[in-house]
Amino acid sequence: MSFAISRRQFIAGSAALIGASRLKPAWAKAAPVALPIPTLVDGTNSEPVDMKIQTGEWSFKPGVKTQTLGFSQNYLGPTIRTRQNSELNLHYQNNLNEPVAVHGHGLHVPGDVDGGPQLEMAPGDRWQPSLSIVQPAATCWYHSHTHGKTGDQVYRGLAGMIIIDDELSDSIALPRQYGVDDLPVIIQDRTFDAQGRLVYSLNDAGEDGWFGETVVINGAISPVARVPAGKVRLRLLNGANARFYIVTFTDNRTFHKIASDGGLLAAPVPMTTMEMSPGERCEIVVDLTDGGTAELLTLFEDEFDEGEEGIISGMLSNFALSGKPVPQPSLSLITDASLPAHTEPLPEKLATIIRPKESEIQRTRDFILDMEDGEGGSHGNHGDHALMDMTINGAAMDMSVINEKVNRGVWERWRIRSNQGAHPFHVHGCSFLIEQMEGAAVSPDQSGWKDMVVLDDDDWSEIVVRFDYPANEQFPYMYHCHILEHEDRGMMGQFTVT
């Protein structure tokens, strides 16, 4: 990214008081609307879940219809709820006039049902994967993974949430009333033209990917959710193409992070600010037993640089003292005493996380992500739309090449770094544990099971990972940058597990 201070320094306690002209696009005012809650679909009973990939119209702004894509609805898709030791049967039907592949992001499943670009559906085609859900409780998601078109299709709406439950999560005293005190919160940024149409172009994306101007939550601008006067659980998904977000509340209140990509943390982690990279999921609990209102802020991390540091504590006071406008909340939580409230204290312990012993780690692999100016040169096989060459270990994504071969059931250490800029790195078919992030020790909120790790050009990030399911040469797994424009331009590789 193009900011001067590292994210770790920023999260540790610095933030910017950015000018009014830079705030305006990100906080475009809109009339308050209710938070859209995606339909909850039961995926626990082995009955097929029909998922029609379709065009639609969606009102991001009142009275304005925008052409969109969705799964069995106009924009985004339903929330699919499944559980450990059940069979999830998905029946996709591609009703678009373009190919689509759909990836189950965060699911521990074999390569032939993982939904990588090799499993692309042609227009009119069907794909009916049967997924054996064996992993612990987690918030996962599904989204387009079409080769060269992932960014465009996700931007137009091809994404949705998957919730996995298990016996442990059932037994822990946490909010669990879907749409009441357990809310799916899909955060994205979008740009609209004067007619309300979505504006997107892979060709015109900058080196950091495509940045939208307006935050949308579940497809709404600055929505309001009525919630019980108790503890409220937010399942946050950074569904952006490229944005890193800073999540906080306008009153700088403390919230507790209880889960990351791969499931529950060992214990709740108190926080006042939190970074989220594209593709990352974070479950947080905010306490509203006082009957007040909580206003969630989603700040654009790329707006901050070394010359604009300030203290995030007392953010509203700082904005007021500086004479600069207060950012508009991305989501307002307003208590309603008539709703059944979860008032039990947060448990001190959540999940048991066992890290492998050093003697169990049998191999180390290095991955280096790079961006080079592609003008006048070859762009590999990722298309003439590429303005830069995006590579991992010097190679751009090639559907005919297997880049790595991994042994099944064996712990490995993967070291990943960037030669230029910050990148969120995602690995298919697994959850992993982070050993260091950008050369620094792992913070408690990043110490759980993950499938996303952030790296930059300061130092190595390191993970320990084991793959327990097969992926052959016909249907390999992917590793890639989750800035979707980087992925579409070649920053992706393939590997088998045998």
Secondary structure as a PSIPRED ss2 file (coil, helix, strand):
# PSIPRED VFORMAT (PSIPRED V4.0)

   1 M C   1.000  0.000  0.000
   2 S C   1.000  0.000  0.000
   3 F C   1.000  0.000  0.000
   4 A C   1.000  0.000  0.000
   5 I C   1.000  0.000  0.000
   6 S C   1.000  0.000  0.000
   7 R H   0.000  1.000  0.000
   8 R H   0.000  1.000  0.000
   9 Q H   0.000  1.000  0.000
  10 F H   0.000  1.000  0.000
  11 I H   0.000  1.000  0.000
  12 A C   1.000  0.000  0.000
  13 G C   1.000  0.000  0.000
  14 S E   0.000  0.000  1.000
  15 A E   0.000  0.000  1.000
  16 A E   0.000  0.000  1.000
  17 L C   1.000  0.000  0.000
  18 I C   1.000  0.000  0.000
  19 G C   1.000  0.000  0.000
  20 A H   0.000  1.000  0.000
  21 S H   0.000  1.000  0.000
  22 R H   0.000  1.000  0.000
  23 L H   0.000  1.000  0.000
  24 K H   0.000  1.000  0.000
  25 P H   0.000  1.000  0.000
  26 A H   0.000  1.000  0.000
  27 W C   1.000  0.000  0.000
  28 A C   1.000  0.000  0.000
  29 K C   1.000  0.000  0.000
  30 A C   1.000  0.000  0.000
  31 A C   1.000  0.000  0.000
  32 P C   1.000  0.000  0.000
  33 V C   1.000  0.000  0.000
  34 A E   0.000  0.000  1.000
  35 L C   1.000  0.000  0.000
  36 P C   1.000  0.000  0.000
  37 I C   1.000  0.000  0.000
  38 P C   1.000  0.000  0.000
  39 T C   1.000  0.000  0.000
  40 L E   0.000  0.000  1.000
  41 V E   0.000  0.000  1.000
  42 D E   0.000  0.000  1.000
  43 G C   1.000  0.000  0.000
  44 T C   1.000  0.000  0.000
  45 N C   1.000  0.000  0.000
  46 S C   1.000  0.000  0.000
  47 E C   1.000  0.000  0.000
  48 P C   1.000  0.000  0.000
  49 V E   0.000  0.000  1.000
  50 D E   0.000  0.000  1.000
  51 M E   0.000  0.000  1.000
  52 K E   0.000  0.000  1.000
  53 I E   0.000  0.000  1.000
  54 Q E   0.000  0.000  1.000
  55 T E   0.000  0.000  1.000
  56 G E   0.000  0.000  1.000
  57 E E   0.000  0.000  1.000
  58 W E   0.000  0.000  1.000
  59 S E   0.000  0.000  1.000
  60 F E   0.000  0.000  1.000
  61 K E   0.000  0.000  1.000
  62 P C   1.000  0.000  0.000
  63 G C   1.000  0.000  0.000
  64 V E   0.000  0.000  1.000
  65 K E   0.000  0.000  1.000
  66 T E   0.000  0.000  1.000
  67 Q E   0.000  0.000  1.000
  68 T E   0.000  0.000  1.000
  69 L E   0.000  0.000  1.000
  70 G E   0.000  0.000  1.000
  71 F E   0.000  0.000  1.000
  72 S C   1.000  0.000  0.000
  73 Q C   1.000  0.000  0.000
  74 N C   1.000  0.000  0.000
  75 Y C   1.000  0.000  0.000
  76 L E   0.000  0.000  1.000
  77 G C   1.000  0.000  0.000
  78 P C   1.000  0.000  0.000
  79 T E   0.000  0.000  1.000
  80 I E   0.000  0.000  1.000
  81 R E   0.000  0.000  1.000
  82 T E   0.000  0.000  1.000
  83 R E   0.000  0.000  1.000
  84 Q C   1.000  0.000  0.000
  85 N C   1.000  0.000  0.000
  86 S E   0.000  0.000  1.000
  87 E E   0.000  0.000  1.000
  88 L E   0.000  0.000  1.000
  89 N E   0.000  0.000  1.000
  90 L E   0.000  0.000  1.000
  91 H E   0.000  0.000  1.000
  92 Y E   0.000  0.000  1.000
  93 Q E   0.000  0.000  1.000
  94 N E   0.000  0.000  1.000
  95 N C   1.000  0.000  0.000
  96 L C   1.000  0.000  0.000
  97 N C   1.000  0.000  0.000
  98 E C   1.000  0.000  0.000
  99 P C   1.000  0.000  0.000
 100 V E   0.000  0.000  1.000
 101 A C   1.000  0.000  0.000
 102 V E   0.000  0.000  1.000
 103 H E   0.000  0.000  1.000
 104 G E   0.000  0.000  1.000
 105 H E   0.000  0.000  1.000
 106 G C   1.000  0.000  0.000
 107 L C   1.000  0.000  0.000
 108 H C   1.000  0.000  0.000
 109 V C   1.000  0.000  0.000
 110 P C   1.000  0.000  0.000
 111 G H   0.000  1.000  0.000
 112 D H   0.000  1.000  0.000
 113 V H   0.000  1.000  0.000
 114 D C   1.000  0.000  0.000
 115 G C   1.000  0.000  0.000
 116 G C   1.000  0.000  0.000
 117 P H   0.000  1.000  0.000
 118 Q H   0.000  1.000  0.000
 119 L H   0.000  1.000  0.000
 120 E C   1.000  0.000  0.000
 121 M E   0.000  0.000  1.000
 122 A C   1.000  0.000  0.000
 123 P C   1.000  0.000  0.000
 124 G C   1.000  0.000  0.000
 125 D C   1.000  0.000  0.000
 126 R E   0.000  0.000  1.000
 127 W E   0.000  0.000  1.000
 128 Q C   1.000  0.000  0.000
 129 P C   1.000  0.000  0.000
 130 S E   0.000  0.000  1.000
 131 L E   0.000  0.000  1.000
 132 S E   0.000  0.000  1.000
 133 I E   0.000  0.000  1.000
 134 V C   1.000  0.000  0.000
 135 Q C   1.000  0.000  0.000
 136 P C   1.000  0.000  0.000
 137 A C   1.000  0.000  0.000
 138 A E   0.000  0.000  1.000
 139 T E   0.000  0.000  1.000
 140 C E   0.000  0.000  1.000
 141 W E   0.000  0.000  1.000
 142 Y E   0.000  0.000  1.000
 143 H E   0.000  0.000  1.000
 144 S E   0.000  0.000  1.000
 145 H C   1.000  0.000  0.000
 146 T C   1.000  0.000  0.000
 147 H C   1.000  0.000  0.000
 148 G C   1.000  0.000  0.000
 149 K C   1.000  0.000  0.000
 150 T H   0.000  1.000  0.000
 151 G H   0.000  1.000  0.000
 152 D H   0.000  1.000  0.000
 153 Q H   0.000  1.000  0.000
 154 V H   0.000  1.000  0.000
 155 Y H   0.000  1.000  0.000
 156 R H   0.000  1.000  0.000
 157 G C   1.000  0.000  0.000
 158 L C   1.000  0.000  0.000
 159 A E   0.000  0.000  1.000
 160 G E   0.000  0.000  1.000
 161 M E   0.000  0.000  1.000
 162 I E   0.000  0.000  1.000
 163 I E   0.000  0.000  1.000
 164 I E   0.000  0.000  1.000
 165 D E   0.000  0.000  1.000
 166 D C   1.000  0.000  0.000
 167 E H   0.000  1.000  0.000
 168 L H   0.000  1.000  0.000
 169 S H   0.000  1.000  0.000
 170 D H   0.000  1.000  0.000
 171 S H   0.000  1.000  0.000
 172 I C   1.000  0.000  0.000
 173 A C   1.000  0.000  0.000
 174 L C   1.000  0.000  0.000
 175 P C   1.000  0.000  0.000
 176 R C   1.000  0.000  0.000
 177 Q C   1.000  0.000  0.000
 178 Y E   0.000  0.000  1.000
 179 G C   1.000  0.000  0.000
 180 V C   1.000  0.000  0.000
 181 D C   1.000  0.000  0.000
 182 D E   0.000  0.000  1.000
 183 L E   0.000  0.000  1.000
 184 P E   0.000  0.000  1.000
 185 V E   0.000  0.000  1.000
 186 I E   0.000  0.000  1.000
 187 I E   0.000  0.000  1.000
 188 Q E   0.000  0.000  1.000
 189 D E   0.000  0.000  1.000
 190 R E   0.000  0.000  1.000
 191 T C   1.000  0.000  0.000
 192 F E   0.000  0.000  1.000
 193 D C   1.000  0.000  0.000
 194 A C   1.000  0.000  0.000
 195 Q C   1.000  0.000  0.000
 196 G C   1.000  0.000  0.000
 197 R C   1.000  0.000  0.000
 198 L E   0.000  0.000  1.000
 199 V C   1.000  0.000  0.000
 200 Y C   1.000  0.000  0.000
 201 S C   1.000  0.000  0.000
 202 L C   1.000  0.000  0.000
 203 N C   1.000  0.000  0.000
 204 D C   1.000  0.000  0.000
 205 A C   1.000  0.000  0.000
 206 G E   0.000  0.000  1.000
 207 E C   1.000  0.000  0.000
 208 D C   1.000  0.000  0.000
 209 G E   0.000  0.000  1.000
 210 W C   1.000  0.000  0.000
 211 F C   1.000  0.000  0.000
 212 G C   1.000  0.000  0.000
 213 E C   1.000  0.000  0.000
 214 T E   0.000  0.000  1.000
 215 V E   0.000  0.000  1.000
 216 V E   0.000  0.000  1.000
 217 I E   0.000  0.000  1.000
 218 N C   1.000  0.000  0.000
 219 G C   1.000  0.000  0.000
 220 A E   0.000  0.000  1.000
 221 I C   1.000  0.000  0.000
 222 S C   1.000  0.000  0.000
 223 P C   1.000  0.000  0.000
 224 V E   0.000  0.000  1.000
 225 A E   0.000  0.000  1.000
 226 R E   0.000  0.000  1.000
 227 V E   0.000  0.000  1.000
 228 P C   1.000  0.000  0.000
 229 A C   1.000  0.000  0.000
 230 G C   1.000  0.000  0.000
 231 K E   0.000  0.000  1.000
 232 V E   0.000  0.000  1.000
 233 R E   0.000  0.000  1.000
 234 L E   0.000  0.000  1.000
 235 R E   0.000  0.000  1.000
 236 L E   0.000  0.000  1.000
 237 L E   0.000  0.000  1.000
 238 N E   0.000  0.000  1.000
 239 G C   1.000  0.000  0.000
 240 A C   1.000  0.000  0.000
 241 N C   1.000  0.000  0.000
 242 A C   1.000  0.000  0.000
 243 R C   1.000  0.000  0.000
 244 F C   1.000  0.000  0.000
 245 Y E   0.000  0.000  1.000
 246 I E   0.000  0.000  1.000
 247 V E   0.000  0.000  1.000
 248 T E   0.000  0.000  1.000
 249 F E   0.000  0.000  1.000
 250 T C   1.000  0.000  0.000
 251 D C   1.000  0.000  0.000
 252 N C   1.000  0.000  0.000
 253 R C   1.000  0.000  0.000
 254 T C   1.000  0.000  0.000
 255 F E   0.000  0.000  1.000
 256 H E   0.000  0.000  1.000
 257 K E   0.000  0.000  1.000
 258 I E   0.000  0.000  1.000
 259 A E   0.000  0.000  1.000
 260 S E   0.000  0.000  1.000
 261 D C   1.000  0.000  0.000
 262 G C   1.000  0.000  0.000
 263 G E   0.000  0.000  1.000
 264 L E   0.000  0.000  1.000
 265 L E   0.000  0.000  1.000
 266 A E   0.000  0.000  1.000
 267 A E   0.000  0.000  1.000
 268 P E   0.000  0.000  1.000
 269 V E   0.000  0.000  1.000
 270 P E   0.000  0.000  1.000
 271 M E   0.000  0.000  1.000
 272 T C   1.000  0.000  0.000
 273 T E   0.000  0.000  1.000
 274 M E   0.000  0.000  1.000
 275 E E   0.000  0.000  1.000
 276 M E   0.000  0.000  1.000
 277 S C   1.000  0.000  0.000
 278 P C   1.000  0.000  0.000
 279 G C   1.000  0.000  0.000
 280 E C   1.000  0.000  0.000
 281 R E   0.000  0.000  1.000
 282 C E   0.000  0.000  1.000
 283 E E   0.000  0.000  1.000
 284 I E   0.000  0.000  1.000
 285 V E   0.000  0.000  1.000
 286 V E   0.000  0.000  1.000
 287 D E   0.000  0.000  1.000
 288 L C   1.000  0.000  0.000
 289 T C   1.000  0.000  0.000
 290 D C   1.000  0.000  0.000
 291 G C   1.000  0.000  0.000
 292 G C   1.000  0.000  0.000
 293 T E   0.000  0.000  1.000
 294 A E   0.000  0.000  1.000
 295 E E   0.000  0.000  1.000
 296 L E   0.000  0.000  1.000
 297 L E   0.000  0.000  1.000
 298 T E   0.000  0.000  1.000
 299 L E   0.000  0.000  1.000
 300 F E   0.000  0.000  1.000
 301 E H   0.000  1.000  0.000
 302 D H   0.000  1.000  0.000
 303 E H   0.000  1.000  0.000
 304 F C   1.000  0.000  0.000
 305 D C   1.000  0.000  0.000
 306 E H   0.000  1.000  0.000
 307 G H   0.000  1.000  0.000
 308 E H   0.000  1.000  0.000
 309 E E   0.000  0.000  1.000
 310 G E   0.000  0.000  1.000
 311 I E   0.000  0.000  1.000
 312 I C   1.000  0.000  0.000
 313 S C   1.000  0.000  0.000
 314 G C   1.000  0.000  0.000
 315 M H   0.000  1.000  0.000
 316 L H   0.000  1.000  0.000
 317 S H   0.000  1.000  0.000
 318 N H   0.000  1.000  0.000
 319 F H   0.000  1.000  0.000
 320 A H   0.000  1.000  0.000
 321 L H   0.000  1.000  0.000
 322 S H   0.000  1.000  0.000
 323 G C   1.000  0.000  0.000
 324 K C   1.000  0.000  0.000
 325 P C   1.000  0.000  0.000
 326 V C   1.000  0.000  0.000
 327 P C   1.000  0.000  0.000
 328 Q C   1.000  0.000  0.000
 329 P C   1.000  0.000  0.000
 330 S C   1.000  0.000  0.000
 331 L E   0.000  0.000  1.000
 332 S E   0.000  0.000  1.000
 333 L E   0.000  0.000  1.000
 334 I E   0.000  0.000  1.000
 335 T E   0.000  0.000  1.000
 336 D C   1.000  0.000  0.000
 337 A C   1.000  0.000  0.000
 338 S C   1.000  0.000  0.000
 339 L C   1.000  0.000  0.000
 340 P C   1.000  0.000  0.000
 341 A C   1.000  0.000  0.000
 342 H C   1.000  0.000  0.000
 343 T C   1.000  0.000  0.000
 344 E C   1.000  0.000  0.000
 345 P C   1.000  0.000  0.000
 346 L C   1.000  0.000  0.000
 347 P C   1.000  0.000  0.000
 348 E C   1.000  0.000  0.000
 349 K C   1.000  0.000  0.000
 350 L C   1.000  0.000  0.000
 351 A C   1.000  0.000  0.000
 352 T C   1.000  0.000  0.000
 353 I C   1.000  0.000  0.000
 354 I C   1.000  0.000  0.000
 355 R C   1.000  0.000  0.000
 356 P C   1.000  0.000  0.000
 357 K C   1.000  0.000  0.000
 358 E H   0.000  1.000  0.000
 359 S H   0.000  1.000  0.000
 360 E H   0.000  1.000  0.000
 361 I E   0.000  0.000  1.000
 362 Q E   0.000  0.000  1.000
 363 R E   0.000  0.000  1.000
 364 T E   0.000  0.000  1.000
 365 R E   0.000  0.000  1.000
 366 D E   0.000  0.000  1.000
 367 F E   0.000  0.000  1.000
 368 I E   0.000  0.000  1.000
 369 L E   0.000  0.000  1.000
 370 D E   0.000  0.000  1.000
 371 M E   0.000  0.000  1.000
 372 E E   0.000  0.000  1.000
 373 D E   0.000  0.000  1.000
 374 G C   1.000  0.000  0.000
 375 E C   1.000  0.000  0.000
 376 G C   1.000  0.000  0.000
 377 G C   1.000  0.000  0.000
 378 S C   1.000  0.000  0.000
 379 H C   1.000  0.000  0.000
 380 G C   1.000  0.000  0.000
 381 N C   1.000  0.000  0.000
 382 H C   1.000  0.000  0.000
 383 G C   1.000  0.000  0.000
 384 D C   1.000  0.000  0.000
 385 H C   1.000  0.000  0.000
 386 A C   1.000  0.000  0.000
 387 L C   1.000  0.000  0.000
 388 M E   0.000  0.000  1.000
 389 D E   0.000  0.000  1.000
 390 M E   0.000  0.000  1.000
 391 T E   0.000  0.000  1.000
 392 I E   0.000  0.000  1.000
 393 N C   1.000  0.000  0.000
 394 G C   1.000  0.000  0.000
 395 A E   0.000  0.000  1.000
 396 A C   1.000  0.000  0.000
 397 M C   1.000  0.000  0.000
 398 D C   1.000  0.000  0.000
 399 M C   1.000  0.000  0.000
 400 S C   1.000  0.000  0.000
 401 V C   1.000  0.000  0.000
 402 I C   1.000  0.000  0.000
 403 N C   1.000  0.000  0.000
 404 E E   0.000  0.000  1.000
 405 K E   0.000  0.000  1.000
 406 V E   0.000  0.000  1.000
 407 N C   1.000  0.000  0.000
 408 R C   1.000  0.000  0.000
 409 G C   1.000  0.000  0.000
 410 V C   1.000  0.000  0.000
 411 W E   0.000  0.000  1.000
 412 E E   0.000  0.000  1.000
 413 R E   0.000  0.000  1.000
 414 W E   0.000  0.000  1.000
 415 R E   0.000  0.000  1.000
 416 I E   0.000  0.000  1.000
 417 R E   0.000  0.000  1.000
 418 S E   0.000  0.000  1.000
 419 N C   1.000  0.000  0.000
 420 Q C   1.000  0.000  0.000
 421 G C   1.000  0.000  0.000
 422 A C   1.000  0.000  0.000
 423 H E   0.000  0.000  1.000
 424 P E   0.000  0.000  1.000
 425 F E   0.000  0.000  1.000
 426 H E   0.000  0.000  1.000
 427 V E   0.000  0.000  1.000
 428 H C   1.000  0.000  0.000
 429 G C   1.000  0.000  0.000
 430 C C   1.000  0.000  0.000
 431 S C   1.000  0.000  0.000
 432 F E   0.000  0.000  1.000
 433 L E   0.000  0.000  1.000
 434 I E   0.000  0.000  1.000
 435 E E   0.000  0.000  1.000
 436 Q E   0.000  0.000  1.000
 437 M E   0.000  0.000  1.000
 438 E C   1.000  0.000  0.000
 439 G C   1.000  0.000  0.000
 440 A E   0.000  0.000  1.000
 441 A C   1.000  0.000  0.000
 442 V C   1.000  0.000  0.000
 443 S C   1.000  0.000  0.000
 444 P H   0.000  1.000  0.000
 445 D H   0.000  1.000  0.000
 446 Q H   0.000  1.000  0.000
 447 S C   1.000  0.000  0.000
 448 G C   1.000  0.000  0.000
 449 W C   1.000  0.000  0.000
 450 K E   0.000  0.000  1.000
 451 D C   1.000  0.000  0.000
 452 M E   0.000  0.000  1.000
 453 V E   0.000  0.000  1.000
 454 V E   0.000  0.000  1.000
 455 L E   0.000  0.000  1.000
 456 D C   1.000  0.000  0.000
 457 D C   1.000  0.000  0.000
 458 D C   1.000  0.000  0.000
 459 D C   1.000  0.000  0.000
 460 W C   1.000  0.000  0.000
 461 S E   0.000  0.000  1.000
 462 E E   0.000  0.000  1.000
 463 I E   0.000  0.000  1.000
 464 V E   0.000  0.000  1.000
 465 V E   0.000  0.000  1.000
 466 R C   1.000  0.000  0.000
 467 F C   1.000  0.000  0.000
 468 D C   1.000  0.000  0.000
 469 Y C   1.000  0.000  0.000
 470 P C   1.000  0.000  0.000
 471 A E   0.000  0.000  1.000
 472 N C   1.000  0.000  0.000
 473 E C   1.000  0.000  0.000
 474 Q C   1.000  0.000  0.000
 475 F C   1.000  0.000  0.000
 476 P C   1.000  0.000  0.000
 477 Y E   0.000  0.000  1.000
 478 M E   0.000  0.000  1.000
 479 Y E   0.000  0.000  1.000
 480 H E   0.000  0.000  1.000
 481 C E   0.000  0.000  1.000
 482 H C   1.000  0.000  0.000
 483 I C   1.000  0.000  0.000
 484 L H   0.000  1.000  0.000
 485 E H   0.000  1.000  0.000
 486 H H   0.000  1.000  0.000
 487 E H   0.000  1.000  0.000
 488 D H   0.000  1.000  0.000
 489 R C   1.000  0.000  0.000
 490 G C   1.000  0.000  0.000
 491 M C   1.000  0.000  0.000
 492 M E   0.000  0.000  1.000
 493 G E   0.000  0.000  1.000
 494 Q E   0.000  0.000  1.000
 495 F E   0.000  0.000  1.000
 496 T E   0.000  0.000  1.000
 497 V E   0.000  0.000  1.000
 498 T C   1.000  0.000  0.000
